[in-house]
Amino acid sequence: MKKIIAWLKESHRLSHIGCGFIIGILSDDNYCAALAGFGVASALELKDKLHGSNGTGLIGR
């Protein structure tokens, strides 16, 4: 559990998940909420990776 919490604290991942959650709440059904939440969180992770984050993104290392 400590590894998961440490991983979430890296590179603003909690805020990315939070943004995805906010977008998901505004959706009209569960499928749209899950898809939008995952899409927003993934896009923010990709943005960090492409703009020279600390290299711990989900896409490559």
N, C-alpha and C positions, 0 to 999 in steps of 0.2 A: 504494500500500500504506500509506503514511503517513496518508492521509485516512481509510482504513478503521480503522486503529488508533486514530486520534484520535477518530473517531466512536464506537468501542466504549468508550473511556474516559469519555465524557460520561455523566452521569446514571446511573452504576452499571450500565451495560449488561452489562459482563462478569459481574457477580454475577447478573444476571437470566438470562443464558445459562447460567451455572453451575447455578443452581437448576433450570432446565429440564432440563439434562443429568442432574442427580441424579434427578429424577422420572422421566426417560426410562429410566435404567438399571434402575429398579425395575419397568418394564413387562414384559409377557410376550411381546410380539412387536414387530417393527420399526415397523409402522404405528402401534401404540399409543404407542411410544416417541417417534416423530416428532410425533404429534399432541399428546401430553402436553407434550413439551419446548417446542414452539411455543406452546401454550396458556399455559403458565406464564410464559414469557418475555414474551409479549404482554400478559398480565394485569398483570405487574409494571410494564411500560412504561406501560400505561394508568393504573395507580395513581399513578405519578409525575406523569403529565400532569394528572390530575384534582386532585391535591393541591398543585398549584402548583410543579411542578419548574421548571427553568430554561428551559422552553419549547422544548427540542430533541427532544421525543419523536417517535415514529414517526407518531403520529396528529395531523395538523395542525401548524401553527406559530404 
